[in-house]
Amino acid sequence: MFKGLILIDNDQIDYSLDLVEVVNRLAGEEETCVYGLGINLPEEVKGLNAVINVETPTLQLKDSRVVTDIIEQVHRKYQFDSIIILATEFGRMVAPRLAMRLEVGLVADITDIHVDKRGKKLVRPAFSGNIMASIVCESSPIMASVHPNVFHAKDLTKEPAIIDFIPAELKASSIEVLEVVESEQSGIDIREADVIVSAGGGYTQPIDQLQDLADELKGVVAVSKQLVDRKKAPREIQVGQSGKTVSPDLYLALGIYGSTQHIEGLKNVKEIISVNTDLGAPMNYLASIVVHGDAAEFARKLSSKLKG
C-alpha cells in the first residue's frame, strides 16, 4: 500500500486537500492511503483516509522549525511513501527543512506527475520556466511542494479516521505574535475568478485601465511576470509558476507571449482568447480565438462595445 502524508495549511484548507490527488497519482496502480496532518485544525475535513490531529495550543503555526519537528516525528512513526506540502510562503520554509532532516531530495513547485515502468516522475519548470523538467524520484519518502490550485481532488466526501498524536519533547516556539493585522484585499482572489482579463508585456497602457473591461465581463484583472518585474503591477495578481495558478471559464490574454512559466499557471481553463501582434506567440496555439492586433486597442474597443 502506498502511504502519503499531506500537510493541511489552516489558512488554505481547500487547496491543501487538493494534494490528495497528488498522492493518488504518485501511487499509480497501487492501493493508496492518504493521511492529512492537521495542527490545531479549525474545522473538520473530509476526503482523507485519516487525519492525524495534533493539538498544541501554545504553538504558533508559522514557526517552521517546530512544525518540521512535528512532521518528522509523525513520519518516523508511520513511514510514509510520500510527503506533499503546499507551496505557500510557509510551506516553502517547511519543505526544505524537512527534506534535510529526512535526508531525501525535494522537488519544488511541481505541475504534473507521470508514473510508468521507469519510475515516478515529477514535472516542474526549469531554467526560469523555459523548459519542463521530469525528475525521477528514487528516494523514500518522495517529497514535493505544489502550488495551490494546480491539482484538483476528485472526491472529498470520505469520512477520515481521526488519530490523535502527541509530539514528544517539542521545543518551545521561537515566535511570539505581537499583533494580528487583517490585510485589506480589494476584489476576489484571481484563483477564484470565473473570468480573468490578463495583460502581458505587449499591453502598453496602464493596468488600471483594464478594470472597466473586467467589470463589464464580471471578472478580475491579472498580469504576467513581465509586468510585475517592471513594477507595473503587484505580485498578488500575477499568473504563472512564480505567481498564482488559475482555472477560469474565460481567460482573455492581452499581449501575453505565453512563456512556459506563464502557461504553467493556467490549469483547466475552459476558453482562452489571445490578442497579440505576434501570430507566432505560443499563447495563440492554446487559444480558442486569436485576435491579431494591438491588445490595448482591442481592450478599449471591447469595453466600449460592452457598455454601449
NULO-583819 format. One record per residue (C-alpha): residue number from 1; residue in three letters; chain; y, x, z. Coordinates in steps of 0.02 Angstrom, whole numbers, plus 50000, padded with zeros to 5 digits. Example, Ala and Ser with C-alpha at 12.3 -4.5 7.8 and 13.67 -1.06 7.14 Angstrom:
BEGIN
{1, 'ALA', 'A', {49775, 50615, 50390}}
{2, 'SER', 'A', {49947, 50684, 50357}}
//
This chain:
BEGIN
{1, 'MET', 'A', {50000, 50000, 50000}}
{2, 'PHE', 'A', {50174, 50063, 49953}}
{3, 'LYS', 'A', {50289, 50051, 50105}}
{4, 'GLY', 'A', {50476, 50055, 50079}}
{5, 'LEU', 'A', {50622, 50053, 50200}}
{6, 'ILE', 'A', {50797, 49990, 50160}}
{7, 'LEU', 'A', {50947, 50015, 50274}}
{8, 'ILE', 'A', {51038, 49850, 50296}}
{9, 'ASP', 'A', {51227, 49876, 50295}}
{10, 'ASN', 'A', {51306, 49749, 50411}}
{11, 'ASP', 'A', {51461, 49742, 50302}}
{12, 'GLN', 'A', {51366, 49713, 50139}}
{13, 'ILE', 'A', {51206, 49623, 50187}}
{14, 'ASP', 'A', {51183, 49534, 50020}}
{15, 'TYR', 'A', {51193, 49695, 49920}}
{16, 'SER', 'A', {51078, 49782, 50045}}
{17, 'LEU', 'A', {50943, 49650, 50017}}
{18, 'ASP', 'A', {50950, 49685, 49831}}
{19, 'LEU', 'A', {50870, 49852, 49874}}
{20, 'VAL', 'A', {50707, 49756, 49896}}
{21, 'GLU', 'A', {50698, 49757, 49706}}
{22, 'VAL', 'A', {50715, 49947, 49705}}
{23, 'VAL', 'A', {50564, 49967, 49819}}
{24, 'ASN', 'A', {50463, 49841, 49718}}
{25, 'ARG', 'A', {50499, 49934, 49556}}
{26, 'LEU', 'A', {50458, 50103, 49634}}
{27, 'ALA', 'A', {50290, 50034, 49690}}
{28, 'GLY', 'A', {50239, 49996, 49512}}
{29, 'GLU', 'A', {50072, 49905, 49516}}
{30, 'GLU', 'A', {50040, 49948, 49699}}
{31, 'GLU', 'A', {50049, 49815, 49833}}
{32, 'THR', 'A', {50218, 49826, 49917}}
{33, 'CYS', 'A', {50277, 49807, 50095}}
{34, 'VAL', 'A', {50465, 49814, 50119}}
{35, 'TYR', 'A', {50543, 49846, 50289}}
{36, 'GLY', 'A', {50727, 49821, 50325}}
{37, 'LEU', 'A', {50810, 49922, 50462}}
{38, 'GLY', 'A', {50949, 49824, 50546}}
{39, 'ILE', 'A', {51058, 49896, 50684}}
{40, 'ASN', 'A', {51147, 49762, 50785}}
{41, 'LEU', 'A', {51120, 49639, 50642}}
{42, 'PRO', 'A', {51247, 49497, 50649}}
{43, 'GLU', 'A', {51133, 49371, 50564}}
{44, 'GLU', 'A', {50953, 49335, 50515}}
{45, 'VAL', 'A', {50895, 49398, 50346}}
{46, 'LYS', 'A', {50755, 49345, 50229}}
{47, 'GLY', 'A', {50660, 49418, 50083}}
{48, 'LEU', 'A', {50576, 49562, 50175}}
{49, 'ASN', 'A', {50402, 49586, 50244}}
{50, 'ALA', 'A', {50475, 49644, 50409}}
{51, 'VAL', 'A', {50642, 49679, 50492}}
{52, 'ILE', 'A', {50649, 49825, 50613}}
{53, 'ASN', 'A', {50778, 49767, 50737}}
{54, 'VAL', 'A', {50875, 49898, 50837}}
{55, 'GLU', 'A', {50991, 49831, 50970}}
{56, 'THR', 'A', {51110, 49965, 51035}}
{57, 'PRO', 'A', {51271, 49877, 51085}}
{58, 'THR', 'A', {51358, 50040, 51131}}
{59, 'LEU', 'A', {51327, 50118, 50960}}
{60, 'GLN', 'A', {51472, 50124, 50838}}
{61, 'LEU', 'A', {51387, 50079, 50674}}
{62, 'LYS', 'A', {51488, 50202, 50571}}
{63, 'ASP', 'A', {51425, 50354, 50668}}
{64, 'SER', 'A', {51318, 50430, 50530}}
{65, 'ARG', 'A', {51238, 50559, 50645}}
{66, 'VAL', 'A', {51168, 50430, 50767}}
{67, 'VAL', 'A', {51114, 50312, 50629}}
{68, 'THR', 'A', {51024, 50458, 50546}}
{69, 'ASP', 'A', {50932, 50492, 50710}}
{70, 'ILE', 'A', {50875, 50310, 50717}}
{71, 'ILE', 'A', {50811, 50308, 50537}}
{72, 'GLU', 'A', {50720, 50472, 50564}}
{73, 'GLN', 'A', {50632, 50403, 50719}}
{74, 'VAL', 'A', {50583, 50244, 50628}}
{75, 'HIS', 'A', {50513, 50344, 50482}}
{76, 'ARG', 'A', {50415, 50461, 50596}}
{77, 'LYS', 'A', {50328, 50307, 50668}}
{78, 'TYR', 'A', {50295, 50207, 50510}}
{79, 'GLN', 'A', {50285, 50342, 50374}}
{80, 'PHE', 'A', {50371, 50256, 50227}}
{81, 'ASP', 'A', {50340, 50300, 50045}}
{82, 'SER', 'A', {50523, 50270, 50002}}
{83, 'ILE', 'A', {50689, 50256, 50094}}
{84, 'ILE', 'A', {50829, 50172, 49998}}
{85, 'ILE', 'A', {51010, 50167, 50056}}
{86, 'LEU', 'A', {51161, 50076, 49985}}
{87, 'ALA', 'A', {51286, 50200, 49909}}
{88, 'THR', 'A', {51436, 50142, 50007}}
{89, 'GLU', 'A', {51555, 50268, 50086}}
{90, 'PHE', 'A', {51449, 50260, 50245}}
{91, 'GLY', 'A', {51283, 50265, 50152}}
{92, 'ARG', 'A', {51338, 50422, 50062}}
{93, 'MET', 'A', {51359, 50506, 50231}}
{94, 'VAL', 'A', {51191, 50450, 50299}}
{95, 'ALA', 'A', {51080, 50481, 50146}}
{96, 'PRO', 'A', {51105, 50671, 50128}}
{97, 'ARG', 'A', {51093, 50698, 50316}}
{98, 'LEU', 'A', {50927, 50605, 50320}}
{99, 'ALA', 'A', {50859, 50696, 50167}}
{100, 'MET', 'A', {50892, 50863, 50251}}
{101, 'ARG', 'A', {50808, 50805, 50412}}
{102, 'LEU', 'A', {50653, 50749, 50317}}
{103, 'GLU', 'A', {50659, 50900, 50201}}
{104, 'VAL', 'A', {50649, 50795, 50042}}
{105, 'GLY', 'A', {50758, 50775, 49889}}
{106, 'LEU', 'A', {50889, 50640, 49867}}
{107, 'VAL', 'A', {50928, 50553, 49702}}
{108, 'ALA', 'A', {51103, 50483, 49720}}
{109, 'ASP', 'A', {51179, 50332, 49632}}
{110, 'ILE', 'A', {51025, 50280, 49533}}
{111, 'THR', 'A', {51043, 50148, 49399}}
{112, 'ASP', 'A', {50865, 50123, 49338}}
{113, 'ILE', 'A', {50683, 50158, 49381}}
{114, 'HIS', 'A', {50533, 50196, 49270}}
{115, 'VAL', 'A', {50356, 50208, 49336}}
{116, 'ASP', 'A', {50215, 50266, 49222}}
{117, 'LYS', 'A', {50066, 50385, 49218}}
{118, 'ARG', 'A', {50182, 50534, 49226}}
{119, 'GLY', 'A', {50258, 50479, 49390}}
{120, 'LYS', 'A', {50403, 50386, 49468}}
{121, 'LYS', 'A', {50566, 50424, 49377}}
{122, 'LEU', 'A', {50737, 50381, 49446}}
{123, 'VAL', 'A', {50879, 50371, 49320}}
{124, 'ARG', 'A', {51059, 50420, 49359}}
{125, 'PRO', 'A', {51211, 50479, 49260}}
{126, 'ALA', 'A', {51236, 50668, 49249}}
{127, 'PHE', 'A', {51369, 50787, 49181}}
{128, 'SER', 'A', {51514, 50671, 49226}}
{129, 'GLY', 'A', {51421, 50521, 49158}}
{130, 'ASN', 'A', {51395, 50593, 48984}}
{131, 'ILE', 'A', {51205, 50583, 48991}}
{132, 'MET', 'A', {51072, 50489, 49088}}
{133, 'ALA', 'A', {50950, 50600, 49183}}
{134, 'SER', 'A', {50773, 50544, 49225}}
{135, 'ILE', 'A', {50719, 50630, 49386}}
{136, 'VAL', 'A', {50535, 50637, 49430}}
{137, 'CYS', 'A', {50509, 50617, 49617}}
{138, 'GLU', 'A', {50357, 50704, 49690}}
{139, 'SER', 'A', {50414, 50722, 49871}}
{140, 'SER', 'A', {50374, 50592, 50003}}
{141, 'PRO', 'A', {50463, 50489, 50052}}
{142, 'ILE', 'A', {50561, 50458, 49893}}
{143, 'MET', 'A', {50744, 50448, 49942}}
{144, 'ALA', 'A', {50881, 50369, 49839}}
{145, 'SER', 'A', {51052, 50289, 49856}}
{146, 'VAL', 'A', {51102, 50141, 49749}}
{147, 'HIS', 'A', {51271, 50068, 49701}}
{148, 'PRO', 'A', {51300, 49890, 49762}}
{149, 'ASN', 'A', {51264, 49759, 49628}}
{150, 'VAL', 'A', {51155, 49870, 49517}}
{151, 'PHE', 'A', {50988, 49791, 49559}}
{152, 'HIS', 'A', {50958, 49608, 49599}}
{153, 'ALA', 'A', {50819, 49544, 49712}}
{154, 'LYS', 'A', {50716, 49406, 49631}}
{155, 'ASP', 'A', {50654, 49318, 49788}}
{156, 'LEU', 'A', {50740, 49316, 49956}}
{157, 'THR', 'A', {50650, 49168, 50034}}
{158, 'LYS', 'A', {50513, 49262, 50126}}
{159, 'GLU', 'A', {50519, 49250, 50315}}
{160, 'PRO', 'A', {50503, 49426, 50386}}
{161, 'ALA', 'A', {50411, 49480, 50541}}
{162, 'ILE', 'A', {50530, 49545, 50675}}
{163, 'ILE', 'A', {50492, 49715, 50750}}
{164, 'ASP', 'A', {50598, 49770, 50898}}
{165, 'PHE', 'A', {50623, 49958, 50900}}
{166, 'ILE', 'A', {50696, 50057, 51045}}
{167, 'PRO', 'A', {50753, 50232, 50993}}
{168, 'ALA', 'A', {50706, 50374, 51109}}
{169, 'GLU', 'A', {50835, 50492, 51183}}
{170, 'LEU', 'A', {50976, 50433, 51071}}
{171, 'LYS', 'A', {51126, 50548, 51080}}
{172, 'ALA', 'A', {51293, 50474, 51132}}
{173, 'SER', 'A', {51403, 50414, 50990}}
{174, 'SER', 'A', {51543, 50535, 50948}}
{175, 'ILE', 'A', {51653, 50398, 50876}}
{176, 'GLU', 'A', {51774, 50295, 50977}}
{177, 'VAL', 'A', {51854, 50141, 50899}}
{178, 'LEU', 'A', {52037, 50135, 50947}}
{179, 'GLU', 'A', {52091, 49990, 50839}}
{180, 'VAL', 'A', {52023, 49875, 50704}}
{181, 'VAL', 'A', {52144, 49825, 50566}}
{182, 'GLU', 'A', {52089, 49700, 50434}}
{183, 'SER', 'A', {52132, 49760, 50260}}
{184, 'GLU', 'A', {52236, 49647, 50151}}
{185, 'GLN', 'A', {52147, 49614, 49988}}
{186, 'SER', 'A', {52229, 49514, 49851}}
{187, 'GLY', 'A', {52111, 49408, 49747}}
{188, 'ILE', 'A', {51922, 49420, 49743}}
{189, 'ASP', 'A', {51814, 49575, 49730}}
{190, 'ILE', 'A', {51784, 49615, 49546}}
{191, 'ARG', 'A', {51596, 49619, 49583}}
{192, 'GLU', 'A', {51603, 49433, 49621}}
{193, 'ALA', 'A', {51705, 49381, 49468}}
{194, 'ASP', 'A', {51636, 49274, 49327}}
{195, 'VAL', 'A', {51771, 49334, 49206}}
{196, 'ILE', 'A', {51843, 49510, 49201}}
{197, 'VAL', 'A', {51990, 49570, 49095}}
{198, 'SER', 'A', {51968, 49758, 49094}}
{199, 'ALA', 'A', {52085, 49891, 49024}}
{200, 'GLY', 'A', {52043, 50067, 48970}}
{201, 'GLY', 'A', {52131, 50221, 48903}}
{202, 'GLY', 'A', {52177, 50130, 48743}}
{203, 'TYR', 'A', {52279, 49998, 48836}}
{204, 'THR', 'A', {52457, 50065, 48830}}
{205, 'GLN', 'A', {52554, 49937, 48935}}
{206, 'PRO', 'A', {52570, 49920, 49125}}
{207, 'ILE', 'A', {52412, 49846, 49202}}
{208, 'ASP', 'A', {52505, 49709, 49294}}
{209, 'GLN', 'A', {52546, 49629, 49127}}
{210, 'LEU', 'A', {52363, 49578, 49114}}
{211, 'GLN', 'A', {52371, 49466, 49266}}
{212, 'ASP', 'A', {52437, 49317, 49166}}
{213, 'LEU', 'A', {52290, 49330, 49045}}
{214, 'ALA', 'A', {52167, 49348, 49188}}
{215, 'ASP', 'A', {52241, 49194, 49272}}
{216, 'GLU', 'A', {52226, 49091, 49112}}
{217, 'LEU', 'A', {52042, 49141, 49100}}
{218, 'LYS', 'A', {52016, 49112, 49287}}
{219, 'GLY', 'A', {51964, 49293, 49305}}
{220, 'VAL', 'A', {52019, 49458, 49379}}
{221, 'VAL', 'A', {52092, 49621, 49313}}
{222, 'ALA', 'A', {51990, 49782, 49312}}
{223, 'VAL', 'A', {52009, 49955, 49236}}
{224, 'SER', 'A', {51910, 50105, 49177}}
{225, 'LYS', 'A', {51906, 50276, 49261}}
{226, 'GLN', 'A', {52038, 50345, 49143}}
{227, 'LEU', 'A', {52174, 50233, 49211}}
{228, 'VAL', 'A', {52127, 50269, 49391}}
{229, 'ASP', 'A', {52132, 50457, 49356}}
{230, 'ARG', 'A', {52305, 50434, 49279}}
{231, 'LYS', 'A', {52363, 50345, 49439}}
{232, 'LYS', 'A', {52397, 50185, 49342}}
{233, 'ALA', 'A', {52278, 50076, 49442}}
{234, 'PRO', 'A', {52189, 50079, 49612}}
{235, 'ARG', 'A', {52008, 50131, 49626}}
{236, 'GLU', 'A', {51964, 49962, 49705}}
{237, 'ILE', 'A', {51968, 49883, 49531}}
{238, 'GLN', 'A', {51879, 50023, 49437}}
{239, 'VAL', 'A', {51721, 49979, 49340}}
{240, 'GLY', 'A', {51593, 50116, 49317}}
{241, 'GLN', 'A', {51470, 50230, 49401}}
{242, 'SER', 'A', {51605, 50305, 49512}}
{243, 'GLY', 'A', {51685, 50133, 49535}}
{244, 'LYS', 'A', {51601, 49963, 49550}}
{245, 'THR', 'A', {51455, 49885, 49458}}
{246, 'VAL', 'A', {51496, 49712, 49390}}
{247, 'SER', 'A', {51396, 49571, 49311}}
{248, 'PRO', 'A', {51518, 49437, 49249}}
{249, 'ASP', 'A', {51486, 49299, 49122}}
{250, 'LEU', 'A', {51627, 49370, 49014}}
{251, 'TYR', 'A', {51691, 49549, 49005}}
{252, 'LEU', 'A', {51848, 49572, 48899}}
{253, 'ALA', 'A', {51858, 49759, 48863}}
{254, 'LEU', 'A', {52034, 49807, 48809}}
{255, 'GLY', 'A', {52047, 49982, 48737}}
{256, 'ILE', 'A', {51890, 50042, 48826}}
{257, 'TYR', 'A', {51796, 50178, 48734}}
{258, 'GLY', 'A', {51633, 50148, 48827}}
{259, 'SER', 'A', {51575, 50311, 48903}}
{260, 'THR', 'A', {51405, 50317, 48988}}
{261, 'GLN', 'A', {51495, 50322, 49155}}
{262, 'HIS', 'A', {51581, 50156, 49117}}
{263, 'ILE', 'A', {51434, 50069, 49035}}
{264, 'GLU', 'A', {51326, 50105, 49188}}
{265, 'GLY', 'A', {51447, 49995, 49285}}
{266, 'LEU', 'A', {51402, 49845, 49177}}
{267, 'LYS', 'A', {51243, 49757, 49232}}
{268, 'ASN', 'A', {51181, 49588, 49168}}
{269, 'VAL', 'A', {51347, 49549, 49082}}
{270, 'LYS', 'A', {51318, 49394, 48975}}
{271, 'GLU', 'A', {51456, 49417, 48845}}
{272, 'ILE', 'A', {51569, 49564, 48801}}
{273, 'ILE', 'A', {51723, 49554, 48690}}
{274, 'SER', 'A', {51784, 49726, 48640}}
{275, 'VAL', 'A', {51960, 49756, 48572}}
{276, 'ASN', 'A', {51985, 49932, 48506}}
{277, 'THR', 'A', {52070, 50028, 48366}}
{278, 'ASP', 'A', {51915, 50139, 48357}}
{279, 'LEU', 'A', {51774, 50047, 48270}}
{280, 'GLY', 'A', {51654, 50185, 48320}}
{281, 'ALA', 'A', {51683, 50161, 48506}}
{282, 'PRO', 'A', {51516, 50140, 48599}}
{283, 'MET', 'A', {51582, 49983, 48685}}
{284, 'ASN', 'A', {51588, 49896, 48517}}
{285, 'TYR', 'A', {51400, 49913, 48497}}
{286, 'LEU', 'A', {51372, 49820, 48660}}
{287, 'ALA', 'A', {51494, 49681, 48620}}
{288, 'SER', 'A', {51456, 49507, 48555}}
{289, 'ILE', 'A', {51628, 49504, 48472}}
{290, 'VAL', 'A', {51729, 49656, 48413}}
{291, 'VAL', 'A', {51914, 49643, 48375}}
{292, 'HIS', 'A', {51984, 49789, 48275}}
{293, 'GLY', 'A', {52163, 49810, 48333}}
{294, 'ASP', 'A', {52286, 49855, 48470}}
{295, 'ALA', 'A', {52223, 49799, 48641}}
{296, 'ALA', 'A', {52395, 49767, 48716}}
{297, 'GLU', 'A', {52450, 49661, 48568}}
{298, 'PHE', 'A', {52287, 49562, 48573}}
{299, 'ALA', 'A', {52306, 49528, 48760}}
{300, 'ARG', 'A', {52485, 49470, 48738}}
{301, 'LYS', 'A', {52445, 49352, 48593}}
{302, 'LEU', 'A', {52289, 49282, 48678}}
{303, 'SER', 'A', {52385, 49246, 48837}}
{304, 'SER', 'A', {52522, 49159, 48738}}
{305, 'LYS', 'A', {52393, 49057, 48642}}
{306, 'LEU', 'A', {52305, 49001, 48801}}
{307, 'LYS', 'A', {52469, 48947, 48880}}
{308, 'GLY', 'A', {52527, 48854, 48727}}
//
